Amino acid sequence: MEHILRPIYQERASQPDTLGVIIVKKVEDAENITDTFDTVLFIIVREAEVPVFTKHYLHENQKMVMHVVKEETLNKWLFIGSKKRVVDWIFHGKILFDRNEYLVKLRSKLQEHPFFGRKIKTGIQFAKLIRRTLEGKELFNRENYLDAYSNVIESLHHLASLSVIDKGLYPEVTVWSQVKKIEPQIYKLYEELVFSKESLEKKLELLFLAIEFMINSRTHEGAQHILETMLKKDVWTVQELHTNNELKFYSGDLEVFVEYLIDKGFIRVEQVESKNELIQHRLYRVDKELVESKYDL
């Protein structure tokens, strides 16, 4: 199949913005690795009009897909850990083109520095955990137990991902297989939710208590990235937080995370006069003394 795709990737490789080209072939009994395609052509470029450009091809009943991805977008995926298959493609795919050893160096960085992006990955997963838990508790208090159940499942999944990241690993598609080995306590919570014979209401009540305990015990690590980032500037507007190069990856979970850290005393709210005498601007400042004492900065 490689020879069929050669004209396509050679054309891409001739363009100055192309950094690397990888080909990945379907493995028997593992179609999901290539998203059910027989072959994946993964191309990384420095700049492009769109973050991800995709084309499908067909040759003698063989399905092929080409993904052209901006370097910025790839880095976001690696930081957030949102595209687990892409990590697998980078590690195990065949390199067809590599400008200035871009892919070789990227593989080396991922292999030799397993904590690459660990702080931001931890922060993002922790923010998602807080949101899912808060939403789940609200649903539980309104006796919407099935919807609360869905949120608890997601909360446990974020806890599982946090435990995997903490070990310097990449969360795999089969994250629970990983967690069973490295964090049996969290795996046991998952089993209790799925297999316990207690009523759904009772199971959820106990699990919310356990999850909240784990959130409190992980706040120190979960908040490190956002607090260290915010220390680079005295006072922040919410828009400045959303547009920061790293904090923007928190997306819709950012404001919930900030409110959580306000409750915990890590962030202080400052009121500044606005043009309207009846309202004030709400700005945010890290409690520098508290944070520096907690993190030995």
C-alpha positions as CSV (number, residue, x, y, z in Angstrom):
1,M,0.0,0.0,0.0
2,E,2.9,2.3,0.6
3,H,3.8,2.4,-3.1
4,I,0.2,3.5,-3.9
5,L,0.5,6.4,-1.5
6,R,4.0,7.4,-2.5
7,P,3.0,10.1,-4.9
8,I,0.8,11.7,-2.3
9,Y,3.3,11.8,0.5
10,Q,6.1,12.7,-1.8
11,E,4.2,15.8,-2.9
12,R,3.6,16.7,0.7
13,A,7.2,16.1,1.7
14,S,8.4,18.5,-1.0
15,Q,6.5,21.4,0.7
16,P,8.7,23.4,3.1
17,D,6.2,23.4,5.9
18,T,6.0,19.6,6.1
19,L,7.9,18.3,9.2
20,G,7.3,14.6,9.0
21,V,5.3,11.8,7.4
22,I,4.3,8.5,9.1
23,I,2.5,5.5,7.7
24,V,0.5,3.1,10.0
25,K,-0.9,-0.2,8.8
26,K,-3.9,-2.0,10.3
27,V,-3.0,-4.8,12.6
28,E,-5.1,-8.0,12.6
29,D,-7.7,-8.0,15.4
30,A,-6.9,-4.4,16.2
31,E,-8.8,-2.3,13.6
32,N,-9.4,0.5,16.1
33,I,-5.7,1.4,16.1
34,T,-6.2,2.8,12.5
35,D,-9.8,3.8,13.0
36,T,-10.9,0.8,10.9
37,F,-8.8,2.0,7.9
38,D,-6.3,-0.4,6.3
39,T,-3.6,2.4,6.2
40,V,-3.2,5.7,7.9
41,L,-0.9,8.4,6.4
42,F,-0.1,10.9,9.2
43,I,1.5,14.1,8.1
44,I,2.7,16.9,10.5
45,V,3.1,20.4,9.1
46,R,4.4,23.6,10.7
47,E,1.6,25.8,9.4
48,A,-1.8,25.2,7.7
49,E,-5.1,26.9,7.0
50,V,-6.9,24.4,9.1
51,P,-5.7,22.5,12.2
52,V,-6.6,19.1,10.8
53,F,-7.1,18.3,7.1
54,T,-8.4,14.7,6.2
55,K,-8.9,12.8,3.0
56,H,-10.1,9.3,2.3
57,Y,-8.8,7.1,-0.5
58,L,-9.8,3.7,-1.9
59,H,-7.6,1.1,-3.8
60,E,-8.9,-2.4,-4.6
61,N,-11.2,-2.4,-1.6
62,Q,-8.4,-1.1,0.7
63,K,-9.5,1.9,2.7
64,M,-6.8,4.6,3.3
65,V,-6.9,7.9,5.2
66,M,-4.6,10.9,5.2
67,H,-4.5,13.3,8.2
68,V,-2.5,16.5,7.8
69,V,-2.1,18.1,11.3
70,K,-0.6,21.4,12.4
71,E,2.3,21.0,14.8
72,E,0.5,23.3,17.3
73,T,-2.5,20.9,17.2
74,L,-0.3,17.9,17.7
75,N,1.3,19.4,20.7
76,K,-2.1,20.2,22.1
77,W,-3.1,16.5,21.7
78,L,0.2,15.4,23.4
79,F,-0.3,17.8,26.3
80,I,-3.9,17.0,26.9
81,G,-3.6,13.3,26.1
82,S,-6.9,13.5,24.1
83,K,-5.7,11.5,21.0
84,K,-4.3,8.2,22.4
85,R,-4.0,6.6,19.0
86,V,-1.8,9.4,17.7
87,V,0.7,8.7,20.4
88,D,0.7,5.1,19.2
89,W,1.2,6.2,15.6
90,I,4.2,8.3,16.6
91,F,5.8,5.5,18.5
92,H,5.1,2.6,16.2
93,G,4.4,4.0,12.7
94,K,6.9,3.8,9.9
95,I,8.7,7.1,9.2
96,L,8.6,8.0,5.5
97,F,9.9,11.5,5.7
98,D,11.6,13.4,8.6
99,R,12.7,17.0,8.1
100,N,15.8,17.7,10.3
101,E,15.0,14.5,12.4
102,Y,11.8,16.2,13.7
103,L,10.0,12.8,14.3
104,V,13.1,11.1,15.7
105,K,13.6,13.9,18.2
106,L,9.8,13.8,19.1
107,R,10.0,10.0,19.7
108,S,13.0,10.5,21.8
109,K,11.4,13.2,23.9
110,L,8.3,11.1,24.5
111,Q,10.4,8.0,25.4
112,E,13.1,9.6,27.4
113,H,11.0,12.1,29.2
114,P,7.9,10.2,30.3
115,F,6.7,13.2,32.3
116,F,6.5,15.3,29.2
117,G,3.6,17.7,29.8
118,R,2.8,15.9,33.0
119,K,1.8,19.1,34.9
120,I,-0.6,20.4,32.3
121,K,-2.1,16.9,31.6
122,T,-2.7,16.5,35.4
123,G,-4.2,20.0,35.6
124,I,-6.6,19.4,32.7
125,Q,-7.7,16.0,34.0
126,F,-8.2,17.4,37.5
127,A,-10.3,20.3,36.2
128,K,-12.5,17.8,34.3
129,L,-12.8,15.7,37.4
130,I,-14.0,18.7,39.4
131,R,-16.6,19.6,36.8
132,R,-18.0,16.1,36.5
133,T,-18.2,15.6,40.2
134,L,-19.9,18.9,40.8
135,E,-22.5,18.3,38.1
136,G,-23.0,14.7,39.3
137,K,-23.7,15.9,42.8
138,E,-26.2,18.4,41.6
139,L,-28.0,15.7,39.6
140,F,-27.9,13.4,42.6
141,N,-29.4,16.0,44.9
142,R,-32.2,16.4,42.4
143,E,-32.7,12.6,42.5
144,N,-31.7,12.2,38.8
145,Y,-29.7,9.1,39.7
146,L,-29.1,7.7,36.3
147,D,-27.7,11.0,35.0
148,A,-25.6,11.3,38.2
149,Y,-24.4,7.7,37.5
150,S,-23.0,8.8,34.1
151,N,-21.1,11.7,35.7
152,V,-19.6,9.4,38.3
153,I,-18.4,7.0,35.6
154,E,-16.7,10.0,33.9
155,S,-15.3,11.2,37.3
156,L,-13.8,7.8,37.9
157,H,-12.3,7.8,34.4
158,H,-10.6,11.1,35.1
159,L,-9.3,9.7,38.4
160,A,-8.0,6.7,36.5
161,S,-6.2,8.9,33.9
162,L,-4.7,11.0,36.7
163,S,-3.2,7.9,38.3
164,V,-1.7,6.7,35.0
165,I,-0.2,10.2,34.3
166,D,1.2,10.3,37.8
167,K,3.2,7.1,37.0
168,G,4.7,8.8,33.9
169,L,2.6,6.8,31.5
170,Y,0.2,7.6,28.7
171,P,-3.4,6.7,29.3
172,E,-4.3,4.0,26.9
173,V,-7.6,3.2,25.3
174,T,-7.9,0.3,27.8
175,V,-7.2,2.7,30.7
176,W,-8.9,0.4,33.3
177,S,-6.5,-2.4,32.5
178,Q,-3.7,0.0,33.3
179,V,-5.4,1.2,36.5
180,K,-6.1,-2.3,37.8
181,K,-2.3,-2.8,38.0
182,I,-1.1,0.6,39.2
183,E,-4.0,2.0,41.3
184,P,-6.2,-0.9,42.6
185,Q,-7.9,1.5,45.0
186,I,-9.5,3.5,42.1
187,Y,-10.2,0.3,40.2
188,K,-12.1,-1.0,43.3
189,L,-14.4,2.1,43.2
190,Y,-15.2,1.4,39.6
191,E,-16.1,-2.2,40.5
192,E,-18.3,-1.1,43.3
193,L,-20.2,1.3,41.1
194,V,-20.8,-1.4,38.4
195,F,-21.1,-4.6,40.4
196,S,-22.3,-3.7,43.9
197,K,-25.7,-4.9,44.9
198,E,-26.5,-1.8,46.9
199,S,-29.2,0.5,45.6
200,L,-28.1,3.0,43.0
201,E,-28.8,5.9,45.4
202,K,-26.6,4.3,48.1
203,K,-23.8,3.5,45.7
204,L,-23.7,7.0,44.4
205,E,-23.8,8.5,47.9
206,L,-20.7,6.5,49.0
207,L,-18.8,7.1,45.8
208,F,-19.3,10.8,45.9
209,L,-17.7,10.8,49.4
210,A,-14.8,8.7,48.1
211,I,-14.3,10.9,45.0
212,E,-14.4,14.1,47.0
213,F,-11.8,12.7,49.4
214,M,-9.5,11.8,46.4
215,I,-10.0,15.3,44.9
216,N,-8.9,16.9,48.2
217,S,-5.9,14.7,48.5
218,R,-4.9,15.4,44.9
219,T,-5.4,19.2,44.9
220,H,-1.8,19.9,45.5
221,E,-0.7,18.2,42.3
222,G,-3.8,19.0,40.3
223,A,-3.5,22.7,40.8
224,Q,0.3,23.1,40.3
225,H,0.2,23.9,36.6
226,I,-2.5,26.6,36.7
227,L,-1.1,28.2,39.9
228,E,2.5,28.3,38.5
229,T,1.2,29.8,35.3
230,M,-0.8,32.4,37.1
231,L,2.2,33.4,39.2
232,K,3.8,34.8,36.0
233,K,1.4,37.8,36.2
234,D,0.0,39.7,39.2
235,V,-3.6,40.0,38.3
236,W,-5.7,38.2,35.6
237,T,-9.0,38.9,33.9
238,V,-11.0,35.8,33.0
239,Q,-10.4,36.5,29.3
240,E,-6.7,36.6,29.9
241,L,-6.9,33.2,31.5
242,H,-8.8,31.8,28.6
243,T,-6.4,33.1,26.0
244,N,-3.2,32.1,27.8
245,N,-1.1,29.7,25.6
246,E,-1.4,26.9,28.0
247,L,-4.5,27.7,30.1
248,K,-6.6,27.8,27.0
249,F,-6.3,24.0,26.9
250,Y,-8.5,23.8,30.0
251,S,-11.3,25.0,27.7
252,G,-14.8,25.1,29.3
253,D,-13.5,23.6,32.6
254,L,-11.2,26.5,33.4
255,E,-13.7,28.8,35.2
256,V,-15.0,25.9,37.4
257,F,-11.4,25.1,38.3
258,V,-10.7,28.7,39.2
259,E,-13.8,28.9,41.5
260,Y,-12.7,25.6,43.2
261,L,-9.2,27.1,43.9
262,I,-10.9,30.3,45.2
263,D,-12.8,28.1,47.7
264,K,-9.5,26.4,48.7
265,G,-7.8,29.8,49.2
266,F,-5.2,29.4,46.5
267,I,-6.7,32.2,44.4
268,R,-8.1,35.6,45.6
269,V,-10.8,37.6,44.0
270,E,-10.1,41.3,43.5
271,Q,-12.7,43.9,42.8
272,V,-11.9,46.8,40.5
273,E,-14.2,49.7,39.7
274,S,-15.9,49.7,36.3
275,K,-17.6,52.5,34.3
276,N,-20.9,51.4,35.9
277,E,-20.9,52.4,39.6
278,L,-23.2,49.6,40.5
279,I,-20.9,46.7,39.5
280,Q,-17.2,46.0,39.7
281,H,-14.8,44.0,37.5
282,R,-13.8,40.6,39.0
283,L,-10.1,39.9,38.7
284,Y,-8.0,37.0,40.0
285,R,-4.7,36.9,41.9
286,V,-2.8,33.9,43.2
287,D,-2.1,33.9,46.9
288,K,1.6,34.0,46.3
289,E,2.7,33.3,49.9
290,L,0.4,30.3,50.3
291,V,1.4,28.8,46.9
292,E,5.1,29.4,47.4
293,S,5.0,27.7,50.8
294,K,3.0,24.7,49.4
295,Y,5.2,24.2,46.3
296,D,8.6,25.3,47.6
297,L,8.9,27.8,44.8
